[in-house]
Amino acid sequence: MLFASTMTVMSGAIIAPALPGISRHFSEHSQVLIQLILTLPALMITLCSPLMGYLADRFGRKPLLLLMLSIYGLAGGAGFLINSVELLLASRALMGIAVAGILSISTTLVGDYFEGSERVRFLGLQSSCMALGGVVFINLGGLLSDWSWRGPFLLYLTGVLLLPYAWAMLKEPRLPGATHADSAQAPARVDYWRTGLGYLIAMLSMMMFYMFPAQLPFLLSEQGEISGMAIGIALSMSALTASIVAFGYGYYKPFFSVMTIYVLGFALAATGFLVVGFTDSYAMAIVGAAISGFGLGAFMPNTTTWLMRITPQRVRGRVFGGFTSTFFFGQFISPIAVAPAVIWLGSLRNVFIAMAVLCIVFAAILMILSKTYLRADSRL
């Protein structure tokens, strides 16, 4: 399940270094169309995750996960053979649908298989693997793209290679009350207010986190000539610290409530954004990215832990389908939201400062809610 979770990062990270080669090979097509090859899976994940969650609840977790692993491997690996942009986009869209199912179901299975502190630790491991996977797969994709722009697409075949192991090891969870018809048909109550707040926090945290890989290279280039390796180090720093804090989630969670971790996370993220926004130093920009990573890295395991505690098991699939959708919508919307913000605020540096202010506002709001409407969650 940990490896399946990293596949969501692989969907974009692997081919990112190959984009220049893809652009040269399909030189008759526009740059926007070539960039869509990278971003289309995130859009499909956003659109299809709620449906995948419903299907997982309706037809079972394991059969759907095995199907999605097959589609992921075949549709992703097809890029090695395809020689048409239109077909390549179609295969990427199909792969995005598969990723929607893989992440929704694997996260749901964590809640089905584990309880208590064991679940908390595993969620931390899952988030850590996803963040660290971004660092590893970008470099691995870059290595293969030096051989050929088609090379990185071969890595998607891991979905097919994982299939026999997943079939042998994963067990379909037994839902409580499934042996009693009346109980199985009884409606399961979803707390839409708290679930919606969890979705909003997931979207905002991903939107903020994605500002570093999407915007930091442009900010650093404003400071003068800088090598690609130096930019790569700066980009990987936030992912590295995020993976560290996610990995340790199970160890520090017993000492802090869900709401406290959110408040501390927004405060750390604000500090990092302020450092990046005010500094003219490359070294301090790396420090700022690292600080923000420490704050934002706890958000995914914290949100999944919270949602699992407040969601009935029989509807957990559709709730986490919605979570996956909003999570990746934050990634998709991040560059779209920043573009007009740069025009309105006058510079990219001011956008980072504005994000710091937004983090402080959310920290204050959650602190107030933890003392009022979400008082019960301040003890979770």
Secondary structure in CASP SS format (residue, H / E / C, confidence):
PFRMAT SS
TARGET T0000
AUTHOR 0000-0000-0000
METHOD secondary structure of the structure
MODEL  1
M C 1.00
L H 1.00
F H 1.00
A H 1.00
S H 1.00
T H 1.00
M H 1.00
T H 1.00
V H 1.00
M H 1.00
S H 1.00
G H 1.00
A H 1.00
I C 1.00
I C 1.00
A H 1.00
P H 1.00
A H 1.00
L H 1.00
P H 1.00
G H 1.00
I H 1.00
S H 1.00
R H 1.00
H H 1.00
F C 1.00
S C 1.00
E C 1.00
H C 1.00
S C 1.00
Q H 1.00
V H 1.00
L H 1.00
I H 1.00
Q H 1.00
L H 1.00
I H 1.00
L H 1.00
T H 1.00
L H 1.00
P H 1.00
A H 1.00
L H 1.00
M H 1.00
I H 1.00
T H 1.00
L H 1.00
C H 1.00
S H 1.00
P H 1.00
L H 1.00
M H 1.00
G H 1.00
Y H 1.00
L H 1.00
A H 1.00
D H 1.00
R H 1.00
F H 1.00
G C 1.00
R H 1.00
K H 1.00
P H 1.00
L H 1.00
L H 1.00
L H 1.00
L H 1.00
M H 1.00
L H 1.00
S H 1.00
I H 1.00
Y H 1.00
G H 1.00
L H 1.00
A H 1.00
G H 1.00
G H 1.00
A H 1.00
G H 1.00
F H 1.00
L C 1.00
I C 1.00
N C 1.00
S C 1.00
V H 1.00
E H 1.00
L H 1.00
L H 1.00
L H 1.00
A H 1.00
S H 1.00
R H 1.00
A H 1.00
L H 1.00
M H 1.00
G H 1.00
I H 1.00
A H 1.00
V H 1.00
A H 1.00
G H 1.00
I H 1.00
L H 1.00
S H 1.00
I H 1.00
S H 1.00
T H 1.00
T H 1.00
L H 1.00
V H 1.00
G H 1.00
D H 1.00
Y H 1.00
F C 1.00
E C 1.00
G H 1.00
S H 1.00
E H 1.00
R H 1.00
V H 1.00
R H 1.00
F H 1.00
L H 1.00
G H 1.00
L H 1.00
Q H 1.00
S H 1.00
S H 1.00
C H 1.00
M H 1.00
A H 1.00
L H 1.00
G H 1.00
G H 1.00
V H 1.00
V H 1.00
F H 1.00
I H 1.00
N H 1.00
L H 1.00
G H 1.00
G H 1.00
L H 1.00
L H 1.00
S H 1.00
D H 1.00
W H 1.00
S C 1.00
W C 1.00
R C 1.00
G H 1.00
P H 1.00
F H 1.00
L H 1.00
L H 1.00
Y H 1.00
L H 1.00
T H 1.00
G H 1.00
V H 1.00
L H 1.00
L H 1.00
L H 1.00
P H 1.00
Y H 1.00
A H 1.00
W H 1.00
A H 1.00
M H 1.00
L C 1.00
K C 1.00
E C 1.00
P C 1.00
R C 1.00
L C 1.00
P C 1.00
G C 1.00
A C 1.00
T C 1.00
H C 1.00
A H 1.00
D H 1.00
S H 1.00
A H 1.00
Q H 1.00
A C 1.00
P C 1.00
A C 1.00
R C 1.00
V C 1.00
D C 1.00
Y H 1.00
W H 1.00
R H 1.00
T H 1.00
G H 1.00
L H 1.00
G H 1.00
Y H 1.00
L H 1.00
I H 1.00
A H 1.00
M H 1.00
L H 1.00
S H 1.00
M H 1.00
M H 1.00
M H 1.00
F H 1.00
Y C 1.00
M H 1.00
F H 1.00
P H 1.00
A H 1.00
Q H 1.00
L H 1.00
P H 1.00
F H 1.00
L H 1.00
L H 1.00
S H 1.00
E C 1.00
Q C 1.00
G C 1.00
E C 1.00
I C 1.00
S C 1.00
G H 1.00
M H 1.00
A H 1.00
I H 1.00
G H 1.00
I H 1.00
A H 1.00
L H 1.00
S H 1.00
M H 1.00
S H 1.00
A H 1.00
L H 1.00
T H 1.00
A H 1.00
S H 1.00
I H 1.00
V H 1.00
A H 1.00
F H 1.00
G C 1.00
Y H 1.00
G H 1.00
Y H 1.00
Y H 1.00
K H 1.00
P H 1.00
F H 1.00
F C 1.00
S C 1.00
V H 1.00
M H 1.00
T H 1.00
I H 1.00
Y H 1.00
V H 1.00
L H 1.00
G H 1.00
F H 1.00
A H 1.00
L H 1.00
A H 1.00
A H 1.00
T H 1.00
G H 1.00
F H 1.00
L H 1.00
V H 1.00
V H 1.00
G H 1.00
F H 1.00
T C 1.00
D C 1.00
S C 1.00
Y H 1.00
A H 1.00
M H 1.00
A H 1.00
I H 1.00
V H 1.00
G H 1.00
A H 1.00
A H 1.00
I H 1.00
S H 1.00
G H 1.00
F H 1.00
G H 1.00
L H 1.00
G C 1.00
A C 1.00
F H 1.00
M H 1.00
P H 1.00
N H 1.00
T H 1.00
T H 1.00
T H 1.00
W H 1.00
L H 1.00
M H 1.00
R H 1.00
I H 1.00
T C 1.00
P C 1.00
Q H 1.00
R H 1.00
V H 1.00
R H 1.00
G H 1.00
R H 1.00
V H 1.00
F H 1.00
G H 1.00
G H 1.00
F H 1.00
T H 1.00
S H 1.00
T H 1.00
F H 1.00
F H 1.00
F H 1.00
G H 1.00
Q H 1.00
F H 1.00
I H 1.00
S H 1.00
P H 1.00
I H 1.00
A H 1.00
V H 1.00
A H 1.00
P H 1.00
A H 1.00
V H 1.00
I H 1.00
W H 1.00
L H 1.00
G C 1.00
S C 1.00
L H 1.00
R H 1.00
N H 1.00
V H 1.00
F H 1.00
I H 1.00
A H 1.00
M H 1.00
A H 1.00
V H 1.00
L H 1.00
C H 1.00
I H 1.00
V H 1.00
F H 1.00
A H 1.00
A H 1.00
I H 1.00
L H 1.00
M H 1.00
I H 1.00
L H 1.00
S H 1.00
K H 1.00
T C 1.00
Y C 1.00
L C 1.00
R C 1.00
A C 1.00
D H 1.00
S H 1.00
R H 1.00
L C 1.00
END
